[in-house]
Amino acid sequence: MLDKLKAIADRFVHLEEQLSDPSVIGDMDKFKKVNKDYKDLTPIVEAYKKYVSLLDRREQAQEMLADADMREMAREELNEVEPEINTLEEDINILLIPKDPEDSKDVLFEIRSGTGGDEASLFAGDLYRMYQRYFDRQGWKTDVMEINEGTVGGYNKLVLEVTGEDVYGKLKFESGAHRVQRIPETESKGRVHTSAATVAVIPKLEMEDVEIRREDLKIDVYRASGAGGQHVNRTESAVRITHLPTGVVSECQEGRSQIQNREIALQRLYNRIYEAKKEAHDAEQANKRRSLVGSGDRSDKIRTYNFPQNRVTDHRLEGDNKNFNLDKVIEGDIDGILEALRIADNAEKLKGDED
């Protein structure tokens, strides 16, 4: 593990140097990428420095054991440092788990009413208010993309665009059917009803997700035709660019120079590849959404909001860790649930690595 941490620390120093390099500072896209990588590695490097310090303390204490006068002090030092080392090793193992590249993405956040009629729509409205309070606490921005209100309140469907830092990474476990058990406002006899709403969290495709390599481009130049004057018509200023992996072609002859036409054609190519990739991504995510939320039936649930017992139960967690105070949760205090799910997910990943 030390070798891996040392390599990460070396990479961290290199990134730190790049952040003060004028050529990097002058390239905003490159600077953003370097800065993001630097921030991602910071907690690992800080843990590595603390780990090395603890190992040094342990080594010194072990050497002191040979001295009868220092032995008691050495044992006290070892009793203090050993638990710290063990705890830090567990933390470092989690930090070294490869981060999902989609964790930093913004999302489309969808809430739909499921089974339960009007009560399901009202519950969908409650979920929206709960999540909106959480988004506000995170400092995230939300834009309503689509809205379909219920007949007595709440929503049949609501789609939000949520933007901020690590949005998908924090919300990705929220997809699925959410079940509510309570006496509905529409119930005249005071009976507890069970209804459901579904949540889908879909990471957004961004322009920077499109990577075009120079070696994948075939560039042809030819004489422009049509209006434009003698210069345009007599020189090979028109440009055609073919992206070999996809076969997408882009042309430009409107500019007055080959360089200008090349830049315009490359941007058009970039946009066309992005649109094609986005279309494929949207189709894939539509299939993913169906698998994430299930049928929307009450029995197909990831979480239950039990109002009579003031309890929220996440059925993916185990033991006492799966129950939470409903009053706090419904007010947007869902950090405890999200953290428990993150820890459980990391435990599964560590278990997979051991296998």
Backbone torsions as a table, in degrees:
resi	resn	phi	psi	omega
1	MET	NA	-34.9	-179.1
2	LEU	-62.1	-39.1	179.2
3	ASP	-62.5	-42.2	179.2
4	LYS	-64.5	-42.0	179.6
5	LEU	-66.4	-37.3	178.7
6	LYS	-64.2	-41.2	178.5
7	ALA	-63.2	-39.7	178.5
8	ILE	-65.9	-40.5	179.0
9	ALA	-63.2	-39.6	177.5
10	ASP	-64.0	-41.7	178.1
11	ARG	-63.6	-38.6	179.1
12	PHE	-61.1	-44.0	179.0
13	VAL	-63.2	-40.8	178.8
14	HIS	-62.5	-42.9	178.3
15	LEU	-64.4	-38.9	178.8
16	GLU	-60.9	-39.6	177.9
17	GLU	-67.2	-38.9	179.7
18	GLN	-63.3	-33.8	-178.1
19	LEU	-65.5	-18.6	177.0
20	SER	-106.4	6.4	178.7
21	ASP	-81.4	122.4	-179.0
22	PRO	-55.5	-35.6	-179.6
23	SER	-67.3	-30.8	177.5
24	VAL	-79.4	-43.1	179.4
25	ILE	-60.0	-35.2	-178.9
26	GLY	-77.2	-12.3	178.9
27	ASP	-109.6	98.2	-171.8
28	MET	-58.7	-42.0	-179.6
29	ASP	-62.8	-44.3	-179.9
30	LYS	-67.7	-40.7	179.7
31	PHE	-61.2	-43.2	179.4
32	LYS	-61.0	-41.8	-179.6
33	LYS	-66.8	-46.4	179.9
34	VAL	-62.0	-42.8	-179.4
35	ASN	-64.3	-39.0	178.4
36	LYS	-65.1	-45.7	178.6
37	ASP	-61.2	-38.7	179.4
38	TYR	-62.9	-46.6	180.0
39	LYS	-64.8	-38.1	-179.7
40	ASP	-64.9	-34.8	-177.2
41	LEU	-84.9	-17.0	-175.0
42	THR	-54.5	-50.2	-178.7
43	PRO	-63.5	-32.5	178.6
44	ILE	-68.2	-44.1	-178.8
45	VAL	-66.5	-39.3	177.7
46	GLU	-63.2	-40.9	177.8
47	ALA	-66.3	-37.3	178.9
48	TYR	-62.9	-44.9	179.3
49	LYS	-62.0	-42.1	178.4
50	LYS	-66.3	-38.0	-179.4
51	TYR	-64.0	-45.8	178.5
52	VAL	-60.5	-41.4	179.4
53	SER	-62.6	-42.3	179.2
54	LEU	-66.4	-39.8	178.4
55	LEU	-63.6	-37.9	177.3
56	ASP	-64.0	-42.4	178.7
57	ARG	-62.6	-41.2	179.6
58	ARG	-64.9	-42.2	179.8
59	GLU	-62.5	-42.6	179.2
60	GLN	-64.9	-39.4	179.2
61	ALA	-66.0	-39.0	178.7
62	GLN	-64.8	-36.0	177.0
63	GLU	-68.1	-34.3	-179.6
64	MET	-68.9	-20.4	-179.5
65	LEU	-61.5	-26.1	-179.6
66	ALA	-72.0	-16.9	-179.4
67	ASP	-97.9	116.1	-176.5
68	ALA	-57.7	-35.9	-178.5
69	ASP	-72.0	-24.4	-176.0
70	MET	-104.1	-2.5	-171.0
71	ARG	-60.7	-44.8	-177.9
72	GLU	-64.1	-42.2	177.6
73	MET	-63.6	-38.5	179.9
74	ALA	-64.2	-41.3	179.7
75	ARG	-65.1	-39.8	177.0
76	GLU	-62.7	-41.2	178.7
77	GLU	-63.4	-43.0	179.5
78	LEU	-65.6	-39.3	178.9
79	ASN	-63.0	-29.4	179.8
80	GLU	-83.1	-40.7	-170.8
81	VAL	-83.2	-31.5	-177.0
82	GLU	-59.7	-48.9	178.3
83	PRO	-61.4	-35.6	178.3
84	GLU	-64.2	-41.0	178.7
85	ILE	-63.7	-45.4	-178.7
86	ASN	-62.4	-43.4	179.1
87	THR	-64.5	-43.8	-178.2
88	LEU	-66.7	-35.2	177.6
89	GLU	-63.0	-39.1	177.1
90	GLU	-64.4	-43.0	179.1
91	ASP	-63.2	-41.1	-178.9
92	ILE	-66.8	-39.5	177.7
93	ASN	-58.3	-38.2	178.2
94	ILE	-70.2	-41.9	179.6
95	LEU	-63.1	-28.5	-177.9
96	LEU	-83.0	-7.0	175.9
97	ILE	-63.8	126.5	-178.7
98	PRO	-55.2	130.5	-178.8
99	LYS	-76.8	137.4	175.3
100	ASP	-63.3	120.7	-177.5
101	PRO	-60.3	-18.5	179.9
102	GLU	-84.8	-8.9	-176.4
103	ASP	-58.6	-32.4	-176.5
104	SER	-83.7	-2.5	-174.9
105	LYS	-77.6	153.6	167.7
106	ASP	-74.6	168.6	-174.5
107	VAL	-136.2	159.7	161.8
108	LEU	-97.7	122.7	-173.3
109	PHE	-114.3	116.0	-173.0
110	GLU	-116.9	134.2	173.4
111	ILE	-123.0	129.8	177.5
112	ARG	-131.1	144.2	173.1
113	SER	-72.2	143.6	178.3
114	GLY	-110.5	-135.5	179.3
115	THR	-73.5	144.4	177.9
116	GLY	126.9	3.1	174.5
117	GLY	63.4	-134.8	-177.0
118	ASP	-61.4	-36.5	-179.3
119	GLU	-63.9	-34.6	177.9
120	ALA	-65.2	-38.7	177.3
121	SER	-66.1	-40.8	177.6
122	LEU	-63.6	-40.6	178.7
123	PHE	-65.7	-37.9	176.1
124	ALA	-59.7	-37.4	176.1
125	GLY	-65.5	-38.9	177.1
126	ASP	-63.8	-41.6	178.5
127	LEU	-63.2	-40.9	178.9
128	TYR	-59.7	-46.7	179.5
129	ARG	-63.8	-38.5	178.5
130	MET	-61.5	-50.1	-178.1
131	TYR	-68.2	-36.9	-179.5
132	GLN	-62.4	-38.3	177.0
133	ARG	-64.4	-39.6	178.4
134	TYR	-66.0	-43.5	178.5
135	PHE	-58.9	-42.3	-180.0
136	ASP	-62.1	-41.4	179.2
137	ARG	-63.6	-32.9	179.7
138	GLN	-78.9	-12.5	-176.7
139	GLY	77.6	22.5	-179.6
140	TRP	-85.9	154.9	177.5
141	LYS	-100.2	139.6	178.3
142	THR	-126.6	140.2	174.9
143	ASP	-128.4	131.2	178.6
144	VAL	-78.7	120.0	-179.3
145	MET	-95.1	-34.2	-178.3
146	GLU	-153.6	141.0	-178.2
147	ILE	-146.0	134.4	177.8
148	ASN	-138.0	104.4	-174.0
149	GLU	-79.1	151.4	177.2
150	GLY	-76.7	164.2	-175.5
151	THR	-71.2	-28.1	-179.7
152	VAL	-116.4	12.8	-178.2
153	GLY	124.1	173.6	-178.9
154	GLY	72.2	-155.9	-175.8
155	TYR	-141.9	141.0	168.4
156	ASN	-81.9	-35.2	178.6
157	LYS	-155.5	138.6	178.3
158	LEU	-145.1	126.2	179.2
159	VAL	-121.6	124.7	-179.6
160	LEU	-117.7	148.3	166.8
161	GLU	-101.5	121.7	-177.6
162	VAL	-113.9	123.2	-177.7
163	THR	-124.2	142.3	-179.8
164	GLY	166.1	-155.0	-177.5
165	GLU	-98.2	125.2	177.8
166	ASP	53.1	44.4	-176.3
167	VAL	-66.4	-52.1	-177.1
168	TYR	-64.3	-38.4	-179.2
169	GLY	-58.9	-33.9	-178.6
170	LYS	-87.7	-25.3	-173.4
171	LEU	-105.3	-6.2	-169.0
172	LYS	-63.2	-21.7	-179.9
173	PHE	-85.5	-0.3	-176.6
174	GLU	-84.4	-11.0	-178.8
175	SER	-68.1	133.3	176.9
176	GLY	143.1	-172.4	-179.2
177	ALA	-91.1	128.4	177.8
178	HIS	-107.4	124.6	-175.5
179	ARG	-106.2	140.9	177.9
180	VAL	-121.4	138.9	175.3
181	GLN	-124.3	114.3	-178.9
182	ARG	-168.3	172.3	174.1
183	ILE	-86.7	112.9	-176.9
184	PRO	-67.8	155.8	174.7
185	GLU	-63.0	-24.3	-177.7
186	THR	-87.4	-1.1	-177.0
187	GLU	-93.5	120.9	-175.9
188	SER	-89.1	-18.1	-174.0
189	LYS	-104.3	6.4	175.4
190	GLY	73.3	23.6	-180.0
191	ARG	-89.2	144.8	177.1
192	VAL	-77.6	129.3	177.3
193	HIS	-111.6	157.0	175.6
194	THR	-118.0	122.9	179.3
195	SER	-132.1	176.9	-177.2
196	ALA	-148.2	156.1	171.3
197	ALA	-141.1	154.4	-178.9
198	THR	-112.8	148.0	176.0
199	VAL	-122.7	135.5	175.4
200	ALA	-129.2	129.0	179.6
201	VAL	-116.0	111.4	-174.1
202	ILE	-116.4	120.0	178.1
203	PRO	-66.6	139.6	-178.6
204	LYS	-84.3	143.5	172.8
205	LEU	-82.8	128.9	-179.8
206	GLU	-108.4	159.7	-179.5
207	MET	-58.1	-36.2	-177.7
208	GLU	-71.3	-8.1	175.8
209	ASP	-73.9	-12.8	179.2
210	VAL	-90.6	117.2	179.4
211	GLU	-113.1	123.2	177.9
212	ILE	-116.3	117.9	179.8
213	ARG	-91.6	140.5	-177.3
214	ARG	-58.5	-36.9	-177.7
215	GLU	-70.4	-11.6	178.3
216	ASP	-92.5	3.9	-176.7
217	LEU	-107.3	136.0	171.8
218	LYS	-110.9	117.1	-174.8
219	ILE	-112.1	123.6	177.4
220	ASP	-117.1	143.9	175.1
221	VAL	-119.5	147.9	-179.0
222	TYR	-156.4	170.2	-179.8
223	ARG	-76.2	132.7	177.9
224	ALA	-69.8	155.9	178.2
225	SER	-124.1	163.2	177.6
226	GLY	86.3	-163.4	-175.7
227	ALA	-65.0	151.7	178.1
228	GLY	150.4	-9.1	177.0
229	GLY	94.6	170.6	-175.0
230	GLN	-63.2	-39.8	-176.2
231	HIS	-59.8	-45.4	-178.2
232	VAL	-66.3	-42.4	-173.7
233	ASN	-77.9	-21.1	-175.0
234	ARG	-101.7	-6.6	179.2
235	THR	-118.8	156.9	179.6
236	GLU	-83.8	74.4	-176.9
237	SER	-98.8	-19.8	180.0
238	ALA	-72.7	146.8	-175.7
239	VAL	-130.3	135.9	173.8
240	ARG	-123.8	126.4	-179.5
241	ILE	-118.5	128.2	178.0
242	THR	-114.3	127.3	175.7
243	HIS	-89.3	104.6	-170.1
244	LEU	-59.8	-41.1	-178.9
245	PRO	-63.5	-32.4	-176.4
246	THR	-108.8	-17.8	-176.7
247	GLY	78.9	5.6	178.8
248	VAL	-70.4	133.5	-176.8
249	VAL	-119.6	140.3	176.7
250	SER	-135.2	138.9	-179.0
251	GLU	-130.0	155.4	172.2
252	CYS	-154.5	132.7	175.8
253	GLN	-137.2	7.4	-176.1
254	GLU	-77.6	-27.2	-177.6
255	GLY	-71.5	165.8	-177.7
256	ARG	-91.0	-4.0	178.9
257	SER	-141.9	159.0	178.8
258	GLN	-63.4	-38.4	-179.9
259	ILE	-62.1	-44.5	179.8
260	GLN	-64.2	-44.5	179.6
261	ASN	-64.4	-35.2	179.2
262	ARG	-64.8	-43.2	180.0
263	GLU	-64.0	-42.9	-179.5
264	ILE	-66.8	-43.6	-179.8
265	ALA	-63.7	-38.3	179.8
266	LEU	-66.4	-40.3	178.3
267	GLN	-65.6	-40.1	177.4
268	ARG	-63.6	-41.1	179.1
269	LEU	-62.5	-45.0	179.2
270	TYR	-57.1	-46.3	-178.8
271	ASN	-65.4	-38.9	-179.2
272	ARG	-68.6	-40.6	177.7
273	ILE	-65.9	-40.5	177.7
274	TYR	-60.6	-45.3	-179.3
275	GLU	-62.8	-40.9	178.7
276	ALA	-65.4	-41.9	179.8
277	LYS	-67.9	-38.4	179.9
278	LYS	-65.4	-39.7	178.9
279	GLU	-62.7	-43.9	178.6
280	ALA	-66.8	-39.2	178.8
281	HIS	-63.0	-43.7	-179.3
282	ASP	-63.3	-39.7	178.6
283	ALA	-65.7	-41.4	179.0
284	GLU	-64.8	-41.9	-179.1
285	GLN	-70.2	-29.8	176.1
286	ALA	-63.5	-41.8	176.1
287	ASN	-66.2	-39.4	179.8
288	LYS	-64.8	-39.6	179.5
289	ARG	-58.9	-43.7	-179.5
290	ARG	-61.9	-37.1	179.5
291	SER	-75.7	-28.8	-179.0
292	LEU	-70.9	-45.6	-171.8
293	VAL	-93.6	-12.6	-178.6
294	GLY	67.2	-146.8	-175.2
295	SER	-88.1	-15.1	-174.1
296	GLY	81.3	9.1	178.4
297	ASP	-77.8	155.5	-178.5
298	ARG	-59.9	-34.1	-176.5
299	SER	-77.9	-16.9	-176.2
300	ASP	-97.2	66.9	-167.7
301	LYS	-118.2	152.9	170.2
302	ILE	-104.9	-21.8	-174.5
303	ARG	-150.9	145.4	177.7
304	THR	-123.0	131.6	177.9
305	TYR	-106.4	100.3	-175.3
306	ASN	-99.5	102.4	-175.8
307	PHE	-71.4	-42.7	180.0
308	PRO	-58.9	-32.9	-179.0
309	GLN	-100.4	4.5	178.6
310	ASN	50.8	46.8	-174.5
311	ARG	-137.4	138.5	171.0
312	VAL	-112.7	128.6	-179.2
313	THR	-118.8	123.2	173.5
314	ASP	-96.8	115.7	-170.5
315	HIS	-76.7	-3.8	176.5
316	ARG	-88.6	-11.5	179.2
317	LEU	-99.5	168.3	-175.0
318	GLU	-124.4	157.3	174.4
319	GLY	62.2	-148.1	-178.6
320	ASP	-70.4	-17.2	-178.0
321	ASN	-70.5	-10.6	-173.8
322	LYS	-92.2	-7.3	-176.3
323	ASN	-109.6	139.8	-176.2
324	PHE	-139.8	157.5	-179.5
325	ASN	-72.6	120.9	-175.2
326	LEU	-66.1	-39.2	-178.7
327	ASP	-56.1	-43.0	-179.8
328	LYS	-71.4	-44.4	-176.6
329	VAL	-61.6	-46.4	-175.5
330	ILE	-66.9	-16.8	175.9
331	GLU	-90.8	8.3	175.9
332	GLY	98.3	2.3	179.4
333	ASP	-86.5	76.7	-177.4
334	ILE	-107.6	10.2	-179.0
335	ASP	-58.2	-40.4	-178.8
336	GLY	-61.2	-41.9	178.9
337	ILE	-65.8	-47.4	-177.6
338	LEU	-62.8	-39.0	179.3
339	GLU	-67.9	-40.7	178.1
340	ALA	-62.7	-40.6	178.6
341	LEU	-68.1	-37.8	178.5
342	ARG	-64.0	-44.2	179.7
343	ILE	-63.2	-43.3	179.0
344	ALA	-63.0	-39.4	178.9
345	ASP	-65.9	-43.3	178.0
346	ASN	-62.9	-38.1	178.4
347	ALA	-62.4	-40.3	177.5
348	GLU	-65.4	-39.2	179.1
349	LYS	-66.0	-42.0	177.4
350	LEU	-64.3	-38.9	177.0
351	LYS	-62.6	-39.8	177.5
352	GLY	-64.3	-38.6	179.0
353	ASP	-65.1	-37.0	179.4
354	GLU	-67.9	-36.3	178.7
355	ASP	-67.7	NA	NA
